[in-house]
Amino acid sequence: MLYNLKSLFIVALFISSFSVSAQTHQKNDDQIEEFKKELDLSDAQVLKIKSIKEKYSPEKAELKRKLKELRNKEITEIDKLFTPEQKTKLKALIERHKAQKKAL
């Protein structure tokens, strides 16, 4: 049981390193439009929200870059512990999880 949990944790780390987590402008715009509709925001409120999001965007991008770098270091360190056989099994496990994720 503990082995399975550790395996899933490591797989999650590897998969998260491959996934794209950057939020695009389109996604931001969609979110703001949803807020506008659901919260009945005025045009002035929408403009202020966009301005605030733009203000924090560079800092958030830098944090995302640092987090990605940290994840890569972590994965590299963990990867050094695996035998070649374990690396092969892990690769197959990652591919299986990717396929399951695509199926959803």
C-alpha positions as a Markdown table, in Angstrom:
| # | Residue | x | y | z |
|---|---|---|---|---|
| 1 | Met | 0.0 | 0.0 | 0.0 |
| 2 | Leu | 2.7 | 2.5 | 1.0 |
| 3 | Tyr | 4.7 | 1.5 | -2.1 |
| 4 | Asn | 1.7 | 2.3 | -4.3 |
| 5 | Leu | 1.2 | 5.7 | -2.7 |
| 6 | Lys | 4.9 | 6.5 | -3.2 |
| 7 | Ser | 4.7 | 5.3 | -6.8 |
| 8 | Leu | 1.6 | 7.5 | -7.4 |
| 9 | Phe | 3.3 | 10.5 | -5.8 |
| 10 | Ile | 6.3 | 10.1 | -8.0 |
| 11 | Val | 4.2 | 9.6 | -11.1 |
| 12 | Ala | 2.3 | 12.8 | -10.2 |
| 13 | Leu | 5.5 | 14.7 | -9.9 |
| 14 | Phe | 6.7 | 13.5 | -13.3 |
| 15 | Ile | 3.3 | 14.2 | -15.0 |
| 16 | Ser | 3.1 | 17.6 | -13.4 |
| 17 | Ser | 6.5 | 18.5 | -14.9 |
| 18 | Phe | 5.2 | 17.8 | -18.4 |
| 19 | Ser | 1.9 | 19.5 | -18.1 |
| 20 | Val | 1.5 | 23.1 | -19.2 |
| 21 | Ser | 0.2 | 25.2 | -16.3 |
| 22 | Ala | 0.7 | 28.7 | -17.7 |
| 23 | Gln | -2.6 | 30.5 | -17.9 |
| 24 | Thr | -3.2 | 32.2 | -21.2 |
| 25 | His | -4.7 | 35.6 | -21.9 |
| 26 | Gln | -7.7 | 33.9 | -23.4 |
| 27 | Lys | -8.3 | 31.9 | -20.2 |
| 28 | Asn | -8.0 | 35.1 | -18.2 |
| 29 | Asp | -10.4 | 36.9 | -20.5 |
| 30 | Asp | -12.9 | 33.9 | -20.3 |
| 31 | Gln | -12.7 | 34.1 | -16.5 |
| 32 | Ile | -13.3 | 37.8 | -16.4 |
| 33 | Glu | -16.2 | 37.4 | -18.8 |
| 34 | Glu | -17.7 | 34.8 | -16.5 |
| 35 | Phe | -17.3 | 37.1 | -13.5 |
| 36 | Lys | -18.9 | 39.9 | -15.5 |
| 37 | Lys | -21.9 | 37.8 | -16.3 |
| 38 | Glu | -22.3 | 36.0 | -13.0 |
| 39 | Leu | -21.5 | 39.0 | -10.8 |
| 40 | Asp | -23.1 | 41.6 | -13.0 |
| 41 | Leu | -19.9 | 43.6 | -13.1 |
| 42 | Ser | -19.8 | 47.0 | -14.7 |
| 43 | Asp | -17.4 | 47.8 | -17.6 |
| 44 | Ala | -15.3 | 49.9 | -15.2 |
| 45 | Gln | -15.0 | 47.0 | -12.8 |
| 46 | Val | -13.9 | 44.7 | -15.7 |
| 47 | Leu | -11.2 | 47.2 | -16.7 |
| 48 | Lys | -9.9 | 47.5 | -13.2 |
| 49 | Ile | -9.8 | 43.7 | -12.8 |
| 50 | Lys | -7.9 | 43.4 | -16.1 |
| 51 | Ser | -5.5 | 46.1 | -14.9 |
| 52 | Ile | -4.9 | 44.3 | -11.6 |
| 53 | Lys | -4.3 | 41.0 | -13.3 |
| 54 | Glu | -1.8 | 42.6 | -15.7 |
| 55 | Lys | 0.0 | 44.2 | -12.7 |
| 56 | Tyr | 0.6 | 40.8 | -11.0 |
| 57 | Ser | 1.2 | 38.9 | -14.2 |
| 58 | Pro | 5.0 | 39.3 | -14.4 |
| 59 | Glu | 5.4 | 38.3 | -10.7 |
| 60 | Lys | 3.2 | 35.2 | -11.2 |
| 61 | Ala | 5.1 | 34.2 | -14.3 |
| 62 | Glu | 8.4 | 34.4 | -12.4 |
| 63 | Leu | 7.0 | 32.3 | -9.6 |
| 64 | Lys | 5.7 | 29.7 | -12.1 |
| 65 | Arg | 9.2 | 29.7 | -13.7 |
| 66 | Lys | 10.8 | 29.1 | -10.3 |
| 67 | Leu | 8.4 | 26.4 | -9.4 |
| 68 | Lys | 9.0 | 24.6 | -12.7 |
| 69 | Glu | 12.7 | 24.8 | -12.0 |
| 70 | Leu | 12.3 | 23.5 | -8.5 |
| 71 | Arg | 10.1 | 20.6 | -9.8 |
| 72 | Asn | 12.7 | 19.7 | -12.3 |
| 73 | Lys | 15.5 | 19.7 | -9.7 |
| 74 | Glu | 13.3 | 17.5 | -7.5 |
| 75 | Ile | 12.5 | 15.1 | -10.3 |
| 76 | Thr | 16.2 | 14.9 | -11.3 |
| 77 | Glu | 17.2 | 14.0 | -7.7 |
| 78 | Ile | 14.5 | 11.4 | -7.4 |
| 79 | Asp | 15.3 | 9.9 | -10.8 |
| 80 | Lys | 18.8 | 9.3 | -9.7 |
| 81 | Leu | 17.5 | 6.8 | -7.1 |
| 82 | Phe | 15.8 | 4.6 | -9.7 |
| 83 | Thr | 17.3 | 1.5 | -11.3 |
| 84 | Pro | 17.1 | 1.2 | -15.1 |
| 85 | Glu | 14.3 | -1.3 | -14.7 |
| 86 | Gln | 12.4 | 1.1 | -12.4 |
| 87 | Lys | 12.9 | 3.9 | -14.9 |
| 88 | Thr | 11.4 | 1.7 | -17.7 |
| 89 | Lys | 8.4 | 0.8 | -15.5 |
| 90 | Leu | 7.9 | 4.5 | -14.5 |
| 91 | Lys | 7.9 | 5.5 | -18.2 |
| 92 | Ala | 5.2 | 3.0 | -18.9 |
| 93 | Leu | 3.2 | 4.1 | -15.9 |
| 94 | Ile | 3.5 | 7.8 | -17.0 |
| 95 | Glu | 2.3 | 6.8 | -20.5 |
| 96 | Arg | -0.6 | 4.9 | -19.0 |
| 97 | His | -1.7 | 7.8 | -16.9 |
| 98 | Lys | -1.4 | 10.2 | -19.8 |
| 99 | Ala | -3.6 | 7.9 | -21.9 |
| 100 | Gln | -6.2 | 7.8 | -19.1 |
| 101 | Lys | -6.1 | 11.6 | -18.7 |
| 102 | Lys | -6.7 | 12.0 | -22.5 |
| 103 | Ala | -9.6 | 9.6 | -22.3 |
| 104 | Leu | -11.4 | 11.9 | -19.8 |
